[in-house]
Amino acid sequence: MKRNRILIVDDEPGIRESLSGVLEDEDFETAAAASGEECLELLERESFDVALVDVWMPGLDGLDVLHRIEQRQDPERPVVVMISGHGSIEAAVRATKLGAFDFLEKPLTIEKVMVVVRNAIEQRHLRLELRELRTIGLGKLTIIGDSVPMKALRQQIALMAPTNGRVLVYGESGTGKELVAHAIHANSARAGGAFVEVNCAAIPEELIESELFGHRKGSFAGAGEDKIGKFEKAHGGTLFLDEVGDMSLRTQAKVLRVLDEQRFEPLGSADAVQTDVRVIASTNKILEAEIERGNFREDLFYRLNVIPFAVPPLRERVEDIATLAEHFVREFATSYGRKHKELTSEAIEVLRAYSWPGNVRELRNLMERIVIMNPQVRVDARHIPLPVARKAPERGPERPASLHEVRQAAERDYILKMLEEAGGNVSRAAEVLGLERSNLYKKMRALGIVPRE
């Protein structure tokens, strides 16, 4: 078993020798430095769990050494414990502010040294565990894919995430709209705050207001105690309104007021609660068409649609399917403690030929099933359990396009051309094409064209 390493930094040889002896008797590995400069040089070459650093040393003193170690912000850096023979409250406070774990006064006792060193080692272990957990968490939030649409999406996130602008994420179910919302939050100035999610499609209409704004005890039947709403929980962070197109008009009106006034009243309360949240919303509907049908408020749409994002369906980024499938196989093999599985080129071709109506979520679920249910390491085409009706017909590499495919391609190109000439204005393009605006939106949705306005 690897022994924990302790660095002793003191200009007094007697202190270095006595501390080394005590620590080595307790099965620690030690090294010593006689000055601050020597300490920093040693840290450039070697790794230590804890550094015991004397405050008063000629040249670079202990507080300067502490400051330089903490400036690195390296999770692998040692935890620093300061030692002083002239202890003062002022020095202890300054050391703590600079990042010292603890402050020991001379003369040192074996018991006190051992307690502090073991606690410092535990602190470093916790720091490293936290880094690992964050790495795993960020890995799960990684937007995977090197296709042109996904590269563009990552560039958009990098550009606007640091702002406070509201975001509306468009995309079919299962494309990863929630992942985009998480990535925006994680790369924003609010990353240290809460990320609070509300699934507007899953919460009954009679409960959605209580979920969003909270309530006071007795405000309605069943309200047995006070409840904090999502807006209040997200204060200082991000509120994600998932599938906002399914929100009732009554709730939309209240959300609009909160966005305008940055305050709200919980149900059953006359006292306003101030809120500071960044709102990210998502939808799998064409909200402009919902506005025309009277299902969505136009004023709320313009409040939310400050920065529009479009997440493409999986069928429009076929080149990412292999990367995603292999990523999910690794993830589930690790999660379930199974052997890593290899997807053959034939298996990949079957995956690429499928239309993926459930998008990335469907692919992820399929890879989980394969990892769980298939004992073989090598996964071939026959091991891919896809619905036959959804598979593309077997064909050679040069199968001629059908008349329907040719007609769709021509229609898509023509609509794109009209939209470009109209500067992205859907209403103007619809007028030129002789279509109702809502009908053009339906056409665009069917052809995979995302509105730019």
Rosetta blueprint (number, residue, H / E / L):
1 M L
2 K L
3 R L
4 N L
5 R E
6 I E
7 L E
8 I E
9 V E
10 D L
11 D L
12 E L
13 P H
14 G H
15 I H
16 R H
17 E H
18 S H
19 L H
20 S H
21 G H
22 V H
23 L H
24 E H
25 D H
26 E L
27 D L
28 F L
29 E E
30 T E
31 A E
32 A E
33 A E
34 A L
35 S L
36 G H
37 E H
38 E H
39 C H
40 L H
41 E H
42 L H
43 L H
44 E H
45 R H
46 E L
47 S L
48 F L
49 D L
50 V E
51 A E
52 L E
53 V E
54 D E
55 V L
56 W L
57 M L
58 P L
59 G L
60 L L
61 D L
62 G H
63 L H
64 D H
65 V H
66 L H
67 H H
68 R H
69 I H
70 E H
71 Q H
72 R L
73 Q L
74 D L
75 P L
76 E L
77 R L
78 P L
79 V E
80 V E
81 V E
82 M E
83 I E
84 S E
85 G L
86 H L
87 G L
88 S L
89 I H
90 E H
91 A H
92 A H
93 V H
94 R H
95 A H
96 T H
97 K H
98 L H
99 G L
100 A L
101 F L
102 D E
103 F E
104 L E
105 E E
106 K L
107 P L
108 L L
109 T L
110 I H
111 E H
112 K H
113 V H
114 M H
115 V H
116 V H
117 V H
118 R H
119 N H
120 A H
121 I H
122 E H
123 Q H
124 R H
125 H H
126 L H
127 R H
128 L H
129 E H
130 L H
131 R H
132 E H
133 L H
134 R H
135 T H
136 I H
137 G H
138 L H
139 G H
140 K H
141 L L
142 T L
143 I L
144 I L
145 G L
146 D L
147 S L
148 V H
149 P H
150 M H
151 K H
152 A H
153 L H
154 R H
155 Q H
156 Q H
157 I H
158 A H
159 L H
160 M H
161 A L
162 P L
163 T L
164 N L
165 G L
166 R L
167 V E
168 L E
169 V E
170 Y E
171 G L
172 E L
173 S L
174 G L
175 T L
176 G L
177 K H
178 E H
179 L H
180 V H
181 A H
182 H H
183 A H
184 I H
185 H H
186 A H
187 N L
188 S L
189 A L
190 R L
191 A L
192 G L
193 G L
194 A L
195 F E
196 V E
197 E E
198 V E
199 N E
200 C L
201 A L
202 A L
203 I L
204 P L
205 E H
206 E H
207 L H
208 I H
209 E H
210 S H
211 E H
212 L H
213 F H
214 G E
215 H E
216 R L
217 K L
218 G L
219 S L
220 F L
221 A L
222 G L
223 A L
224 G L
225 E L
226 D L
227 K E
228 I E
229 G L
230 K H
231 F H
232 E H
233 K H
234 A L
235 H L
236 G L
237 G L
238 T E
239 L E
240 F E
241 L E
242 D E
243 E L
244 V H
245 G H
246 D H
247 M L
248 S L
249 L H
250 R H
251 T H
252 Q H
253 A H
254 K H
255 V H
256 L H
257 R H
258 V H
259 L H
260 D H
261 E H
262 Q L
263 R E
264 F E
265 E L
266 P L
267 L E
268 G L
269 S L
270 A L
271 D L
272 A L
273 V E
274 Q E
275 T L
276 D L
277 V L
278 R E
279 V E
280 I E
281 A E
282 S E
283 T E
284 N L
285 K L
286 I L
287 L H
288 E H
289 A H
290 E H
291 I H
292 E H
293 R L
294 G L
295 N L
296 F L
297 R L
298 E H
299 D H
300 L H
301 F H
302 Y H
303 R H
304 L H
305 N L
306 V L
307 I E
308 P E
309 F E
310 A E
311 V L
312 P L
313 P L
314 L H
315 R H
316 E H
317 R L
318 V H
319 E H
320 D H
321 I H
322 A H
323 T H
324 L H
325 A H
326 E H
327 H H
328 F H
329 V H
330 R H
331 E H
332 F H
333 A H
334 T H
335 S H
336 Y L
337 G L
338 R L
339 K L
340 H L
341 K L
342 E E
343 L E
344 T L
345 S H
346 E H
347 A H
348 I H
349 E H
350 V H
351 L H
352 R H
353 A H
354 Y E
355 S L
356 W L
357 P L
358 G L
359 N H
360 V H
361 R H
362 E H
363 L H
364 R H
365 N H
366 L H
367 M H
368 E H
369 R H
370 I H
371 V H
372 I H
373 M H
374 N L
375 P L
376 Q L
377 V L
378 R E
379 V E
380 D L
381 A H
382 R H
383 H H
384 I L
385 P L
386 L L
387 P L
388 V H
389 A H
390 R H
391 K E
392 A L
393 P L
394 E L
395 R L
396 G L
397 P L
398 E L
399 R L
400 P L
401 A L
402 S L
403 L H
404 H H
405 E H
406 V H
407 R H
408 Q H
409 A H
410 A H
411 E H
412 R H
413 D H
414 Y H
415 I H
416 L H
417 K H
418 M H
419 L H
420 E H
421 E H
422 A L
423 G L
424 G L
425 N L
426 V H
427 S H
428 R H
429 A H
430 A H
431 E H
432 V H
433 L H
434 G L
435 L L
436 E L
437 R H
438 S H
439 N H
440 L H
441 Y H
442 K H
443 K H
444 M H
445 R H
446 A H
447 L L
448 G L
449 I L
450 V L
451 P L
452 R L
453 E L
